[in-house]
Amino acid sequence: MINLLKYDWKRNANLIMGSAAALIILEGALSFFSAARNWQPALSLTLMFMGYLFVALMLIIFSSKTYSHNLKSYGRRLLPLATWKTIASPLLLQFVLSAALSGLVLLHVGLFKWLSPSASLDAVGPPNFETGVLFFILIFWMLLFLMLMVYFSITVGHLFNKKLFPWVAIAVFVLMQFVISYAEKFLFNDDLFGTMASEPSSSSLSFFMSPTGDISIGNWGVMAFEIAIGAILVSIMLYLLNKKLDA
């Protein structure tokens, strides 16, 4: 697994490091100008998080392209790989890069609060440590479940020719999103996060997760449902990779 991870990293290292350098320069310049021109903290944070969200989206696209490439890679087919490693390798790299990005976000927010102390910035974040931990657990699962759906769509798409592949993959992903979302609403009358509540004012900007500020029991029911769906998706992918695709 480590060798596969190194292979995926080396093949894309220049793109990853270049993107990381561009992100750091952009966010540093944004922080400098926001402090120099006395921008409102809410505006500075909004622009800052927009940059990080864009990079997070690029990581998802990068991981998807890596997985798709590996399915048809001639070099990969020469290696005696366990089928599950074809799925796990790009997924693991995705989470390593996402963890690095999350660490950069936390460091940036901490420096931002230190350099530009403000009562409004102190309110940004979960209401307590426990909720913060649960929030990151749910974020981790949301990303994992999203990537499993994307990988499943790509796997099904590769059953067709190159012209149909992107359209089939997109159609499968959209259909799964619709069916799973409808099932969650029907079974639990809820989604994974519940209601996002916010209380903005002229002097503060606070937010918390779920209707009561804590992770509700209903959320965990949805998460258990999605875990079952994720296990089914992985099982089908393994079958397709072993029986239908020459991976």
Accessible surface in RSA format (square Angstrom, percent):
REM  Atomic radii and reference values for relative SASA: ProtOr
REM  Chains: A
REM  Algorithm: Lee & Richards
REM  Probe-radius: 1.40
REM  Slices: 20
REM RES _ NUM      All-atoms   Total-Side   Main-Chain    Non-polar    All polar
REM                ABS   REL    ABS   REL    ABS   REL    ABS   REL    ABS   REL
RES MET A   1    55.40  28.7  31.63  20.9  23.77  56.6  31.63  26.9  23.77  31.5
RES ILE A   2   106.77  60.8 105.65  78.7   1.13   2.7 105.65  76.1   1.13   3.1
RES ASN A   3   115.98  80.0 108.90 105.2   7.08  17.1  28.20  67.9  87.78  84.8
RES LEU A   4     9.33   5.2   9.25   6.6   0.07   0.2   9.33   6.6   0.00   0.0
RES LEU A   5    31.14  17.3  31.14  22.3   0.00   0.0  31.14  21.9   0.00   0.0
RES LYS A   6   108.86  53.1 107.27  65.8   1.59   3.8  58.25  52.4  50.61  53.9
RES TYR A   7    89.25  41.7  83.81  47.7   5.44  14.2  71.81  54.0  17.44  21.5
RES ASP A   8     0.00   0.0   0.00   0.0   0.00   0.0   0.00   0.0   0.00   0.0
RES TRP A   9    85.71  34.4  85.71  41.5   0.00   0.0  62.73  33.4  22.99  37.3
RES LYS A  10   154.61  75.4 132.51  81.3  22.10  52.6  79.93  71.9  74.67  79.5
RES ARG A  11    89.50  37.6  54.93  28.0  34.57  82.3  47.14  64.4  42.36  25.7
RES ASN A  12    20.49  14.1  17.55  17.0   2.94   7.1   2.94   7.1  17.55  17.0
RES ALA A  13    21.16  19.5  20.76  32.0   0.40   0.9  20.83  29.3   0.33   0.9
RES ASN A  14   138.50  95.5 125.19 121.0  13.31  32.1  35.70  85.9 102.80  99.4
RES LEU A  15   114.23  63.6 105.23  75.3   9.01  22.6 112.39  78.9   1.85   5.0
RES ILE A  16    20.82  11.8  16.56  12.3   4.25  10.2  19.77  14.2   1.05   2.8
RES MET A  17   110.81  57.4 107.64  71.2   3.16   7.5  96.91  82.4  13.89  18.4
RES GLY A  18    42.11  51.9   0.00   N/A  42.11  51.9  35.42  97.2   6.69  15.0
RES SER A  19    54.00  45.6  43.65  58.3  10.35  23.8  32.90  70.1  21.10  29.6
RES ALA A  20    39.97  36.7  34.63  53.4   5.33  12.1  39.61  55.8   0.35   0.9
RES ALA A  21    50.85  46.8  44.43  68.6   6.42  14.6  50.18  70.7   0.68   1.8
RES ALA A  22    59.98  55.2  50.58  78.0   9.41  21.4  56.35  79.4   3.63   9.6
RES LEU A  23    11.41   6.4   7.28   5.2   4.13  10.4  10.56   7.4   0.85   2.3
RES ILE A  24    98.49  56.0  94.13  70.1   4.35  10.5  96.41  69.4   2.07   5.6
RES ILE A  25   125.87  71.6 118.16  88.0   7.71  18.6 124.32  89.5   1.54   4.2
RES LEU A  26   107.96  60.1 105.60  75.5   2.35   5.9 107.96  75.8   0.00   0.0
RES GLU A  27     5.66   3.2   5.66   4.3   0.00   0.0   4.66   9.0   1.00   0.8
RES GLY A  28    40.02  49.4   0.00   N/A  40.02  49.4  33.61  92.2   6.41  14.4
RES ALA A  29    41.65  38.3  33.05  51.0   8.60  19.6  39.37  55.4   2.28   6.1
RES LEU A  30    29.94  16.7  25.26  18.1   4.68  11.8  28.96  20.3   0.98   2.6
RES SER A  31    27.53  23.3  23.19  31.0   4.34  10.0  22.71  48.4   4.81   6.7
RES PHE A  32   134.66  67.4 126.63  78.4   8.02  20.9 133.81  81.1   0.85   2.4
RES PHE A  33    91.78  45.9  91.78  56.8   0.00   0.0  91.78  55.6   0.00   0.0
RES SER A  34     4.75   4.0   1.91   2.6   2.83   6.5   1.23   2.6   3.52   4.9
RES ALA A  35    57.91  53.2  37.40  57.7  20.51  46.7  45.48  64.1  12.43  32.9
RES ALA A  36    65.27  60.0  28.14  43.4  37.13  84.5  39.83  56.1  25.44  67.4
RES ARG A  37   157.90  66.3 132.91  67.8  24.98  59.5  34.59  47.3 123.31  74.7
RES ASN A  38   130.30  89.9 104.52 101.0  25.79  62.1  32.28  77.7  98.02  94.7
RES TRP A  39    82.80  33.2  64.45  31.2  18.34  43.1  56.51  30.1  26.29  42.6
RES GLN A  40   128.75  72.0 126.07  92.1   2.68   6.4  44.89  95.6  83.86  63.6
RES PRO A  41    33.16  24.2  31.95  29.1   1.21   4.4  33.16  27.4   0.00   0.0
RES ALA A  42    48.17  44.3  45.23  69.8   2.94   6.7  46.02  64.8   2.15   5.7
RES LEU A  43    87.68  48.8  82.87  59.3   4.81  12.1  86.74  60.9   0.93   2.5
RES SER A  44     2.87   2.4   2.06   2.8   0.81   1.9   0.96   2.0   1.91   2.7
RES LEU A  45     9.50   5.3   9.48   6.8   0.02   0.1   9.50   6.7   0.00   0.0
RES THR A  46    74.81  53.2  67.60  68.5   7.22  17.2  49.34  66.3  25.47  38.5
RES LEU A  47    64.04  35.7  57.63  41.2   6.40  16.1  57.99  40.7   6.05  16.3
RES MET A  48     2.58   1.3   2.58   1.7   0.00   0.0   2.02   1.7   0.57   0.7
RES PHE A  49    69.56  34.8  69.56  43.1   0.00   0.0  69.56  42.2   0.00   0.0
RES MET A  50   114.46  59.3 107.48  71.1   6.98  16.6  96.18  81.8  18.29  24.2
RES GLY A  51    14.59  18.0   0.00   N/A  14.59  18.0  13.34  36.6   1.25   2.8
RES TYR A  52     8.72   4.1   7.84   4.5   0.88   2.3   6.33   4.8   2.39   2.9
RES LEU A  53   123.13  68.6 117.92  84.4   5.21  13.1 118.38  83.1   4.74  12.8
RES PHE A  54   126.47  63.3 120.86  74.9   5.60  14.6 125.79  76.3   0.68   1.9
RES VAL A  55    27.69  18.2  27.69  25.1   0.00   0.0  27.69  24.1   0.00   0.0
RES ALA A  56    33.56  30.9  31.92  49.3   1.63   3.7  32.45  45.7   1.10   2.9
RES LEU A  57    96.01  53.5  93.81  67.1   2.19   5.5  95.09  66.8   0.92   2.5
RES MET A  58    87.58  45.4  86.09  57.0   1.48   3.5  77.24  65.7  10.33  13.7
RES LEU A  59    22.17  12.3  22.10  15.8   0.08   0.2  22.17  15.6   0.00   0.0
RES ILE A  60    33.88  19.3  33.88  25.2   0.00   0.0  33.88  24.4   0.00   0.0
RES ILE A  61    75.65  43.0  73.60  54.8   2.05   4.9  75.65  54.5   0.00   0.0
RES PHE A  62    21.09  10.5  16.77  10.4   4.32  11.2  20.89  12.7   0.20   0.6
RES SER A  63     0.91   0.8   0.22   0.3   0.69   1.6   0.91   1.9   0.00   0.0
RES SER A  64    14.96  12.6  14.76  19.7   0.19   0.4  12.93  27.5   2.03   2.8
RES LYS A  65   143.42  70.0 135.63  83.2   7.79  18.6  82.65  74.4  60.77  64.7
RES THR A  66     3.80   2.7   1.81   1.8   1.99   4.8   2.58   3.5   1.22   1.8
RES TYR A  67     0.00   0.0   0.00   0.0   0.00   0.0   0.00   0.0   0.00   0.0
RES SER A  68    21.49  18.2  19.89  26.5   1.59   3.7  10.00  21.3  11.48  16.1
RES HIS A  69    82.69  45.2  71.29  49.6  11.40  29.2  54.86  56.5  27.83  32.4
RES ASN A  70     2.03   1.4   0.08   0.1   1.95   4.7   0.08   0.2   1.95   1.9
RES LEU A  71     0.97   0.5   0.13   0.1   0.84   2.1   0.13   0.1   0.84   2.3
RES LYS A  72    97.03  47.3  84.55  51.9  12.49  29.7  55.25  49.7  41.79  44.5
RES SER A  73    11.92  10.1   5.46   7.3   6.46  14.9   6.46  13.8   5.46   7.7
RES TYR A  74   151.65  70.8 146.17  83.2   5.49  14.3 108.07  81.2  43.59  53.7
RES GLY A  75    36.86  45.5   0.00   N/A  36.86  45.5  28.59  78.5   8.27  18.5
RES ARG A  76    10.50   4.4   7.33   3.7   3.17   7.5   6.92   9.5   3.58   2.2
RES ARG A  77    93.99  39.5  65.50  33.4  28.49  67.8  16.65  22.8  77.34  46.9
RES LEU A  78   117.01  65.2  88.24  63.1  28.78  72.3  91.46  64.2  25.56  68.8
RES LEU A  79    88.10  49.1  78.62  56.2   9.49  23.8  78.92  55.4   9.18  24.7
RES PRO A  80   137.61 100.3  98.59  89.9  39.02 141.8 114.63  94.6  22.98 142.8
RES LEU A  81    53.43  29.8  25.07  17.9  28.35  71.3  26.64  18.7  26.79  72.1
RES ALA A  82    41.12  37.8  26.61  41.1  14.51  33.0  36.76  51.8   4.37  11.6
RES THR A  83    33.87  24.1  25.06  25.4   8.81  21.0  12.91  17.3  20.96  31.7
RES TRP A  84   130.38  52.3 128.73  62.3   1.65   3.9 111.67  59.5  18.70  30.3
RES LYS A  85    55.42  27.0  55.42  34.0   0.00   0.0   9.31   8.4  46.11  49.1
RES THR A  86     9.32   6.6   9.32   9.4   0.00   0.0   2.13   2.9   7.19  10.9
RES ILE A  87     9.74   5.5   9.74   7.3   0.00   0.0   9.74   7.0   0.00   0.0
RES ALA A  88    25.32  23.3  22.18  34.2   3.14   7.1  24.39  34.3   0.94   2.5
RES SER A  89     0.00   0.0   0.00   0.0   0.00   0.0   0.00   0.0   0.00   0.0
RES PRO A  90     1.53   1.1   0.11   0.1   1.42   5.1   0.54   0.4   0.99   6.2
RES LEU A  91    22.11  12.3  22.11  15.8   0.00   0.0  22.11  15.5   0.00   0.0
RES LEU A  92    71.42  39.8  67.98  48.6   3.45   8.7  70.99  49.9   0.43   1.2
RES LEU A  93     6.28   3.5   6.28   4.5   0.00   0.0   6.28   4.4   0.00   0.0
RES GLN A  94     1.73   1.0   1.51   1.1   0.22   0.5   0.22   0.5   1.51   1.1
RES PHE A  95    34.06  17.0  30.64  19.0   3.42   8.9  30.90  18.7   3.16   9.0
RES VAL A  96    74.94  49.3  68.83  62.3   6.11  14.7  73.05  63.5   1.90   5.1
RES LEU A  97    20.30  11.3  17.50  12.5   2.79   7.0  17.68  12.4   2.62   7.0
RES SER A  98    19.10  16.1  18.11  24.2   0.98   2.3  15.47  32.9   3.63   5.1
RES ALA A  99    65.63  60.3  50.18  77.4  15.45  35.1  57.25  80.6   8.37  22.2
RES ALA A 100    66.61  61.2  46.62  71.9  19.99  45.5  59.03  83.1   7.59  20.1
RES LEU A 101    22.05  12.3  18.12  13.0   3.93   9.9  21.49  15.1   0.56   1.5
RES SER A 102    51.16  43.2  46.90  62.6   4.26   9.8  21.72  46.2  29.45  41.3
RES GLY A 103    36.69  45.2   0.00   N/A  36.69  45.2  30.83  84.6   5.86  13.1
RES LEU A 104    51.29  28.6  46.65  33.4   4.64  11.7  49.44  34.7   1.84   5.0
RES VAL A 105    25.49  16.8  25.49  23.1   0.00   0.0  25.49  22.1   0.00   0.0
RES LEU A 106   107.44  59.8  98.15  70.2   9.28  23.3  98.72  69.3   8.72  23.5
RES LEU A 107   105.62  58.8  99.61  71.3   6.01  15.1 104.93  73.7   0.69   1.9
RES HIS A 108    20.86  11.4  18.80  13.1   2.06   5.3  17.21  17.7   3.65   4.2
RES VAL A 109    23.76  15.6  23.76  21.5   0.00   0.0  23.76  20.6   0.00   0.0
RES GLY A 110    37.60  46.4   0.00   N/A  37.60  46.4  31.80  87.3   5.80  13.0
RES LEU A 111    81.30  45.3  80.24  57.4   1.06   2.7  80.42  56.5   0.88   2.4
RES PHE A 112    17.68   8.8  14.34   8.9   3.34   8.7  17.54  10.6   0.14   0.4
RES LYS A 113    61.34  29.9  55.97  34.3   5.38  12.8  28.98  26.1  32.37  34.5
RES TRP A 114   188.57  75.7 168.00  81.3  20.57  48.3 145.86  77.8  42.71  69.3
RES LEU A 115   121.04  67.4  93.03  66.6  28.01  70.4  95.40  67.0  25.64  69.0
RES SER A 116    37.09  31.3  30.73  41.0   6.36  14.7  25.40  54.1  11.69  16.4
RES PRO A 117   109.41  79.7  83.89  76.5  25.52  92.8  86.50  71.4  22.91 142.4
RES SER A 118    33.92  28.7  21.93  29.3  11.99  27.6  19.14  40.8  14.77  20.7
RES ALA A 119    81.40  74.8  62.67  96.7  18.73  42.6  66.16  93.2  15.24  40.4
RES SER A 120    20.89  17.7  20.22  27.0   0.67   1.6  17.62  37.5   3.28   4.6
RES LEU A 121     2.65   1.5   2.65   1.9   0.00   0.0   2.65   1.9   0.00   0.0
RES ASP A 122   109.17  76.5  81.87  81.5  27.30  64.6  30.01  70.6  79.16  78.9
RES ALA A 123    35.26  32.4  17.60  27.2  17.66  40.2  28.66  40.4   6.60  17.5
RES VAL A 124    23.78  15.6  14.41  13.0   9.37  22.6  14.41  12.5   9.37  25.4
RES GLY A 125    18.33  22.6   0.00   N/A  18.33  22.6  14.64  40.2   3.68   8.3
RES PRO A 126    57.74  42.1  39.68  36.2  18.06  65.6  39.68  32.8  18.06 112.2
RES PRO A 127    77.00  56.1  34.32  31.3  42.68 155.1  46.93  38.7  30.06 186.8
RES ASN A 128    70.33  48.5  58.38  56.4  11.95  28.8  41.49  99.9  28.83  27.9
RES PHE A 129   173.29  86.7 158.27  98.0  15.02  39.1 166.18 100.8   7.11  20.3
RES GLU A 130   121.90  70.0 117.55  88.9   4.35  10.3  40.83  79.0  81.07  66.2
RES THR A 131     2.06   1.5   2.02   2.0   0.04   0.1   0.04   0.1   2.02   3.0
RES GLY A 132     7.05   8.7   0.00   N/A   7.05   8.7   7.05  19.4   0.00   0.0
RES VAL A 133    62.12  40.9  58.63  53.1   3.49   8.4  61.17  53.1   0.95   2.6
RES LEU A 134    41.34  23.0  41.34  29.6   0.00   0.0  41.34  29.0   0.00   0.0
RES PHE A 135    44.76  22.4  44.76  27.7   0.00   0.0  44.76  27.1   0.00   0.0
RES PHE A 136   100.26  50.2  95.81  59.3   4.44  11.6  96.15  58.3   4.10  11.7
RES ILE A 137    72.34  41.2  69.22  51.6   3.12   7.5  72.21  52.0   0.14   0.4
RES LEU A 138     0.00   0.0   0.00   0.0   0.00   0.0   0.00   0.0   0.00   0.0
RES ILE A 139    71.37  40.6  70.68  52.7   0.69   1.7  70.68  50.9   0.69   1.9
RES PHE A 140   107.08  53.6 102.88  63.7   4.20  10.9 106.99  64.9   0.09   0.3
RES TRP A 141    19.31   7.7  19.31   9.3   0.00   0.0  19.31  10.3   0.00   0.0
RES MET A 142    80.60  41.7  73.23  48.5   7.38  17.6  76.30  64.9   4.30   5.7
RES LEU A 143    33.11  18.4  29.45  21.1   3.65   9.2  32.58  22.9   0.52   1.4
RES LEU A 144    34.53  19.2  34.53  24.7   0.00   0.0  34.53  24.2   0.00   0.0
RES PHE A 145    10.73   5.4  10.73   6.6   0.00   0.0  10.73   6.5   0.00   0.0
RES LEU A 146    48.77  27.2  48.14  34.4   0.63   1.6  48.55  34.1   0.21   0.6
RES MET A 147     0.00   0.0   0.00   0.0   0.00   0.0   0.00   0.0   0.00   0.0
RES LEU A 148    12.06   6.7  12.06   8.6   0.00   0.0  12.06   8.5   0.00   0.0
RES MET A 149     7.12   3.7   7.12   4.7   0.00   0.0   7.11   6.0   0.01   0.0
RES VAL A 150    23.36  15.4  22.85  20.7   0.51   1.2  23.35  20.3   0.01   0.0
RES TYR A 151     0.00   0.0   0.00   0.0   0.00   0.0   0.00   0.0   0.00   0.0
RES PHE A 152    22.33  11.2  22.33  13.8   0.00   0.0  22.33  13.5   0.00   0.0
RES SER A 153     3.14   2.7   3.14   4.2   0.00   0.0   3.14   6.7   0.00   0.0
RES ILE A 154    14.92   8.5  14.92  11.1   0.00   0.0  14.92  10.7   0.00   0.0
RES THR A 155     0.00   0.0   0.00   0.0   0.00   0.0   0.00   0.0   0.00   0.0
RES VAL A 156    24.81  16.3  24.81  22.5   0.00   0.0  24.81  21.6   0.00   0.0
RES GLY A 157     0.00   0.0   0.00   N/A   0.00   0.0   0.00   0.0   0.00   0.0
RES HIS A 158    26.79  14.6  18.78  13.1   8.01  20.5  14.55  15.0  12.24  14.2
RES LEU A 159    74.19  41.3  39.93  28.6  34.26  86.1  42.59  29.9  31.60  85.0
RES PHE A 160    97.86  49.0  80.03  49.6  17.83  46.4  87.10  52.8  10.76  30.8
RES ASN A 161    91.95  63.4  76.43  73.9  15.52  37.4  44.57 107.3  47.39  45.8
RES LYS A 162   189.44  92.4 175.46 107.7  13.98  33.3 120.13 108.1  69.31  73.8
RES LYS A 163   177.47  86.6 164.05 100.7  13.41  31.9 114.23 102.8  63.23  67.4
RES LEU A 164    84.64  47.1  84.64  60.6   0.00   0.0  84.64  59.4   0.00   0.0
RES PHE A 165    46.64  23.3  46.64  28.9   0.00   0.0  46.64  28.3   0.00   0.0
RES PRO A 166    55.83  40.7  52.73  48.1   3.10  11.3  55.83  46.1   0.00   0.0
RES TRP A 167   177.67  71.3 173.20  83.8   4.47  10.5 152.06  81.1  25.61  41.5
RES VAL A 168    28.80  18.9  26.06  23.6   2.74   6.6  28.78  25.0   0.02   0.0
RES ALA A 169    11.28  10.4  10.55  16.3   0.73   1.6  10.82  15.2   0.46   1.2
RES ILE A 170    99.25  56.5  96.28  71.7   2.97   7.2  99.22  71.5   0.02   0.1
RES ALA A 171    59.46  54.7  48.38  74.7  11.08  25.2  56.03  78.9   3.43   9.1
RES VAL A 172    29.13  19.2  27.78  25.1   1.35   3.3  28.99  25.2   0.14   0.4
RES PHE A 173    49.07  24.6  49.07  30.4   0.00   0.0  49.07  29.8   0.00   0.0
RES VAL A 174    89.42  58.8  87.89  79.6   1.54   3.7  88.86  77.2   0.57   1.5
RES LEU A 175   111.28  62.0 108.27  77.5   3.01   7.6 111.02  78.0   0.26   0.7
RES MET A 176    23.89  12.4  21.83  14.4   2.06   4.9  21.73  18.5   2.15   2.9
RES GLN A 177    75.54  42.2  73.60  53.8   1.95   4.6  20.66  44.0  54.89  41.6
RES PHE A 178   135.56  67.8 128.32  79.5   7.24  18.8 134.84  81.8   0.72   2.1
RES VAL A 179    78.78  51.8  76.93  69.6   1.85   4.5  78.48  68.2   0.30   0.8
RES ILE A 180    17.23   9.8  16.66  12.4   0.56   1.4  17.23  12.4   0.00   0.0
RES SER A 181    56.83  48.0  53.82  71.8   3.01   6.9  26.82  57.1  30.01  42.0
RES TYR A 182   139.31  65.0 134.11  76.3   5.21  13.5  99.46  74.7  39.86  49.1
RES ALA A 183    23.21  21.3  20.47  31.6   2.74   6.2  23.21  32.7   0.00   0.0
RES GLU A 184    11.30   6.5  11.30   8.6   0.00   0.0   0.63   1.2  10.67   8.7
RES LYS A 185   107.03  52.2  99.52  61.1   7.51  17.9  64.75  58.3  42.28  45.0
RES PHE A 186   151.53  75.8 121.67  75.4  29.85  77.7 129.61  78.6  21.92  62.7
RES LEU A 187   102.49  57.1  70.18  50.2  32.31  81.2  72.50  50.9  29.99  80.7
RES PHE A 188    68.75  34.4  46.29  28.7  22.46  58.4  52.44  31.8  16.31  46.7
RES ASN A 189   129.45  89.3 111.48 107.7  17.97  43.3  25.67  61.8 103.78 100.3
RES ASP A 190    26.70  18.7  24.45  24.3   2.24   5.3   8.95  21.1  17.75  17.7
RES ASP A 191    55.54  38.9  55.35  55.1   0.19   0.4  20.25  47.7  35.28  35.2
RES LEU A 192    11.30   6.3   9.13   6.5   2.16   5.4   9.13   6.4   2.16   5.8
RES PHE A 193    26.28  13.1  24.79  15.4   1.49   3.9  24.80  15.0   1.48   4.2
RES GLY A 194    15.08  18.6   0.00   N/A  15.08  18.6   4.78  13.1  10.31  23.1
RES THR A 195    84.90  60.4  80.31  81.4   4.58  10.9  54.16  72.8  30.73  46.5
RES MET A 196   116.94  60.6  92.59  61.3  24.35  58.0  89.45  76.1  27.49  36.4
RES ALA A 197    27.73  25.5  20.66  31.9   7.06  16.1  26.05  36.7   1.68   4.4
RES SER A 198    76.60  64.7  53.30  71.1  23.31  53.7  24.37  51.9  52.23  73.2
RES GLU A 199   108.45  62.3  99.70  75.4   8.75  20.8  36.45  70.5  72.00  58.8
RES PRO A 200    93.69  68.3  71.16  64.9  22.53  81.9  71.42  59.0  22.27 138.4
RES SER A 201    66.00  55.8  37.63  50.2  28.37  65.4  48.98 104.3  17.02  23.8
RES SER A 202   128.85 108.9  77.43 103.3  51.42 118.4  59.88 127.5  68.97  96.6
RES SER A 203    81.86  69.2  68.05  90.8  13.81  31.8  49.38 105.2  32.48  45.5
RES SER A 204    38.40  32.4  35.55  47.4   2.85   6.6  21.18  45.1  17.22  24.1
RES LEU A 205    58.34  32.5  58.34  41.7   0.00   0.0  58.34  41.0   0.00   0.0
RES SER A 206    29.14  24.6  28.84  38.5   0.29   0.7  20.82  44.3   8.31  11.6
RES PHE A 207    66.33  33.2  63.96  39.6   2.37   6.2  63.96  38.8   2.37   6.8
RES PHE A 208    43.95  22.0  43.95  27.2   0.00   0.0  43.95  26.6   0.00   0.0
RES MET A 209     7.94   4.1   7.94   5.3   0.00   0.0   7.94   6.8   0.00   0.0
RES SER A 210     0.00   0.0   0.00   0.0   0.00   0.0   0.00   0.0   0.00   0.0
RES PRO A 211    78.35  57.1  51.73  47.2  26.62  96.8  54.78  45.2  23.56 146.5
RES THR A 212   109.35  77.8  77.15  78.2  32.20  76.7  77.13 103.6  32.21  48.7
RES GLY A 213     6.63   8.2   0.00   N/A   6.63   8.2   6.47  17.8   0.16   0.4
RES ASP A 214    73.88  51.8  73.81  73.5   0.08   0.2  23.81  56.0  50.08  49.9
RES ILE A 215    15.49   8.8   0.22   0.2  15.26  36.8   0.22   0.2  15.26  41.4
RES SER A 216    36.29  30.7  27.82  37.1   8.47  19.5  33.99  72.4   2.31   3.2
RES ILE A 217   149.40  85.0 145.76 108.6   3.65   8.8 145.76 105.0   3.65   9.9
RES GLY A 218    30.32  37.4   0.00   N/A  30.32  37.4  25.30  69.4   5.02  11.2
RES ASN A 219     0.04   0.0   0.04   0.0   0.00   0.0   0.00   0.0   0.04   0.0
RES TRP A 220    78.57  31.5  73.95  35.8   4.62  10.8  63.41  33.8  15.16  24.6
RES GLY A 221    24.49  30.2   0.00   N/A  24.49  30.2  22.05  60.5   2.44   5.5
RES VAL A 222     0.00   0.0   0.00   0.0   0.00   0.0   0.00   0.0   0.00   0.0
RES MET A 223    22.07  11.4  22.07  14.6   0.00   0.0  20.24  17.2   1.83   2.4
RES ALA A 224    60.52  55.6  51.53  79.5   8.99  20.5  53.82  75.8   6.70  17.8
RES PHE A 225    42.65  21.3  35.47  22.0   7.18  18.7  41.92  25.4   0.72   2.1
RES GLU A 226    13.45   7.7  13.45  10.2   0.00   0.0   0.00   0.0  13.45  11.0
RES ILE A 227    87.84  50.0  86.31  64.3   1.53   3.7  86.31  62.1   1.53   4.2
RES ALA A 228    53.12  48.8  44.81  69.1   8.32  18.9  52.12  73.4   1.00   2.7
RES ILE A 229    36.67  20.9  36.67  27.3   0.00   0.0  36.67  26.4   0.00   0.0
RES GLY A 230     1.81   2.2   0.00   N/A   1.81   2.2   1.81   5.0   0.00   0.0
RES ALA A 231    58.77  54.0  47.91  73.9  10.86  24.7  55.64  78.3   3.13   8.3
RES ILE A 232    96.26  54.8  93.84  69.9   2.42   5.8  96.22  69.3   0.04   0.1
RES LEU A 233    10.95   6.1  10.95   7.8   0.00   0.0  10.95   7.7   0.00   0.0
RES VAL A 234    44.14  29.0  44.14  40.0   0.00   0.0  44.14  38.4   0.00   0.0
RES SER A 235    68.25  57.7  59.22  79.0   9.04  20.8  32.77  69.8  35.48  49.7
RES ILE A 236    69.09  39.3  66.63  49.6   2.46   5.9  69.06  49.7   0.03   0.1
RES MET A 237     0.00   0.0   0.00   0.0   0.00   0.0   0.00   0.0   0.00   0.0
RES LEU A 238    49.93  27.8  49.93  35.7   0.00   0.0  49.93  35.1   0.00   0.0
RES TYR A 239   114.48  53.4 108.81  61.9   5.67  14.8  82.25  61.8  32.24  39.7
RES LEU A 240    17.37   9.7  17.37  12.4   0.00   0.0  17.37  12.2   0.00   0.0
RES LEU A 241     5.22   2.9   0.20   0.1   5.02  12.6   0.20   0.1   5.02  13.5
RES ASN A 242    87.21  60.1  55.07  53.2  32.14  77.4  15.95  38.4  71.26  68.9
RES LYS A 243   145.57  71.0 112.24  68.9  33.33  79.4  57.97  52.2  87.59  93.3
RES LYS A 244   123.50  60.2  91.83  56.3  31.67  75.4  41.64  37.5  81.85  87.2
RES LEU A 245    13.07   7.3   5.37   3.8   7.70  19.4   7.32   5.1   5.75  15.5
RES ASP A 246   102.54  71.8  91.12  90.7  11.42  27.0  35.86  84.4  66.69  66.5
RES ALA A 247    49.94  45.9   3.24   5.0  46.70 106.2  13.40  18.9  36.54  96.8
END  Absolute sums over single chains surface
CHAIN  1 A    14326.2      12247.7       2078.5      10724.2       3602.0
END  Absolute sums over all chains
TOTAL         14326.2      12247.7       2078.5      10724.2       3602.0
